[in-house]
Amino acid sequence: MALIVQRLWRCYLRASPPPAVAASSPAVAAGDVGTATGTLWGLIGNEEKWKGMFEAPPSALMGPWEARSPAPPAAQHGSGSSDPYCLVKVDDEVVARTATVWRSLSPFWGEEYTVHLPRDFHHLAFYVLDEDTVGHDDTIGKISLSKEAIAADPRGIDSWINLSRVDPDAEVQGEVCLEVQLLEDTRGRCLRCHVRQARDLAPRDISGTSDPFARVFWGNQSLETSTIKKTRFPRWDEVLELREAPGTMSSLRVELWDWDMVGKNDFLGMVEFTPQTLLQRPPNGWFRLLPFPRAEEDSRGSLGALRLKVRLTEDRVLPSRYYQPLTELLLESVQTSVEEDTSSPLAVLEELTSGDCRQDLATKLVKLFLGHGLAVPFLDYLTRREVARTNDPNTLFRSNSLASKSVEQFMKLVGMRYLHEVLRPVISRVFEERKYMELDPCKMDLGRSRRISFKGMPTEEQVRETSLGLLTGYLGSIVDAIVNSTGRCPLALRLTFKQLQRCVEEHFPGAEHQDVKYLATSGFLFLRFFAPAILTPKLFDLRDQHADPQTSRSLLLLAKAVQSIGNLGQQLGQGKEMWMVPLHPFLLQSISRVRDFLDQLVDVDRDEEAGGPARALLPSSEIVREGFLFKRKEESSGLGTRFAFKRRYFRLSGEDLSYSKTPEWQVHSSIPVSCIRAVERVDEGAFQLHHVMQVVTQDGTGAPHTTYLQCKNVNDLNQWLSALRKASAPNKDKLATCHSGAFRSGRWTCCLQAERSAAGCSRTHSAVTLGDWSDPLDPDAEAQMVYRQLLLGRDQLRLKFLEESSPDTALEVDTQKGSGTLDGACAEVLARQRAAAARLLQVLEDLDQAHEDFQQQGQGWATP
């Protein structure tokens, strides 16, 4: 099988003194150093006949890419196919699971993710599995990438990588806590190794636990701890003493094993310390377990391959005050004259950025201006610049310019809920009804549509007529939903389109250009928003699963029709797809309704806009996630575990997590978000249930309370974990540890401690969240990315405006004024441009110095 995977990582390091960490050694010390986030953006696609077309988010299409003689994996079914899906893991935590593609060796997923991560993550892994309806799923293969491997090339990884077999001895996780002392007496050296405890070990037994013991090697001696049964969080608290004769000192190796009564023991991980480390800085603290060093077996493509595109960048985000001058410059940019602006930060960014970087930058800029309540003026500034340099109205906003990408990202950020309200009912019908629709005679399958006729095989004309009726029915619902949605469209979006239409109308006056203003608006709303969402509803959170091939074809036909409506019928009958002609009467009839809708959409007063800055994309009272979950009773009786969980409908806002029996139920209970101290996964062995999470809260007296909730699948679990962690991110006194099990039968199921108030045995993961359109605004991180992009054009800006002789600038200003000589007005414009450039360069220099100062502080923290 073949997959296409793209992953984009970014990490931001908040400048703050780190806590004390364990002594440095070849074993990796565990624990956070400062706080940080990273971003993982991904798309997983397919190859057909081992040649692939990379399907990126709408408006970005790349490919084809070719595999180098890959062989498909061994089929898991007698039919010669598999039911593959992909798991994405960061360290030991599953952050995403793709949909299952049934009976396929060339699956297409098209999944897109954003994952915020802590700074100290170690590796990224992709597992390809074959789903079985009975028994455990079969693992086909995996790819594991270390943080160092991803960061080795600034451009990242972009190549085919063969899947490797999964070696159980390499599947290690968790940490071990050790204290080592090196003593000498008349008998020689004595090494005292205090094996305290371990946490988050890999489950090796069918019960989801292990029976761990530790084995310590030093020189030619070894000792073992006792075995602790049925736990992944053993507490040994044993001191092992080993002696070595005088001479060359040996390394210390600590191995953890799972004891088995029958068969050989299972490896759980190891740490190793060199003699130099033992002498200079004896280990004392938590250390990450590592697999045995061994050469990875090359499957030579026998298991298939993944096309990976992974990029890792790390950056330091300074405290807010350092970005204030740059932010002021950016905000002032939208107030300047569009015609004369060539040296503002926005003008420089527009000239420098391209490709994927432009889309990322557009998102950051939109969020930054949203946070200051100036998103509409910002978009007006960019679109006016784009319109001013466009002579042919047919090319207006057709390229992926900074203006186009900014409006596109703005629609996704503020209009996603609107999109869901408009399209979800119709898209759900298409998925549920699964009607066969086809107009192209070359793709028509008369056998599949046999149920249309009871008189034998239907004719091509019968299939076409039936498909036409179905398509017009679905399209009618889509058009009705869109044209009747004026009142639900976000006000900021309507104001943006109003200013856009006004600008286009001023630049392209005359009767021959009367449709240009409509095309400018519909080009964004229909071609870059509605049509892509219809084509790939999962990427826009309209569906949990991807469409099957038949439904995908139906969605493609609907998206093509909506695209034609958005083009106002200008290209009808001009393309190669003449089989779409039967739909033309309906499309032409819908175009007049769309024109009326666009007129109503921009019929809004500027005074209606909220005046204050936006602190978030959604108000705190807005519902950010809702759905059915199974909640465990506070004090469960002796009933079975499954009966202790009751189905309830949950709603999460920035203020509380409320729940009731049904969505319409008036009586409900709630948990204040401000009281949440941790949101974590729960081991399956705690209740013998999958996909359980816990919400740990504290009341006014400081007493802890834990609410256990079961989700329907791993993606639902990850999304609820992420939403709750982001909602509670501003809370103080967050827990650093908690129990990954439950307190049952007088002890914790995870670490076997008998006290309910015992300290948590597992680290919390509040920094690991899935990013989406409703993420809180982060002005510092957004300003940092803008600063990095501006650095790329610093030399060019200095050369253009601040050199003693700048004929290019003089000629540019002269051309703008339309005269043959550089008169006083031109000189005044040039002086303003030079002053603005000098100010921007000074701001960049100050930020450079601030980063250098913080880097030196960081080096000081790392110095013992």
Secondary structure, 3 states (H helix, E strand, C coil): CEEEEEEEEEEEEECCCCCCCCCCCCCCECCCCCCEEEEEEEEEEEEECCEEEEECCCCCEEEEEECCCCCCCCCCCCCCCCCEEEEEEECCEEEEECCCCCCCCCCCCCCCCCEECCCCCCEEEEEEEECCCCCCCEEEEEEEEEHHHHHCCCCCEEEEEECECCCHHHCCCCEEEEEEEEEEECCEEEEEEEEEEEECCCCCCCCCCCCEEEEEEECCEEEECCCCCCCCCCEEEEEEEEEECCCCCCCEEEEEEECCCCCCCEEEEEEEECHHHHHHCCCEEEEECECCCCCCCCCCCCCCEEEEEEEEEEEEECCHHHHHHHHHHHHHHCCCCCCCCCCCHHHHHHHHCCHHHHHHHHHHHHHHHHHCCCHHHHHHHHHHHHHHCCCCHHHCCCCCCHHHHHHHHHHHHHHHHHHHHHHHHHHHHHHHHCCCCCCCCCCCCCCCCHHHCCCCCCCHHHHHHHHHHHHHHHHHHHHHHHHCCHHHCCHHHHHHHHHHHHHHHHHCCCHHHCCHHHHHHHHHHHHHHHHHHHHCHHHHCCCCCCCCHHHHHHHHHHHHHHHHHHCCCCCCCCCCCHHHHHHHHHHHHHHHHHHHHHHHHCCCCHHHCCCCCCCCCCCCCCEEEEEEEEEECCCCCCCCCHHHEEEEEEEEECCEEEEECCCCCCCCEEEEHHHEEEEEECCHHHHCCCCEEEEEEECCCCCEEEEEEECCCHHHHHHHHHHHHHHCCCCCCCCCEECCCCEECCEECCCCCCCCCCCCCEECCCCCEECCCCCCCCHHHHHHHHHHHHHHCHHHHHHHHCCCCCHHHHHHHHHHHCCCCCCHHHHHHHHHHHHHHHHHHHHHHHHHHHHHHHHHHHHHHHCC
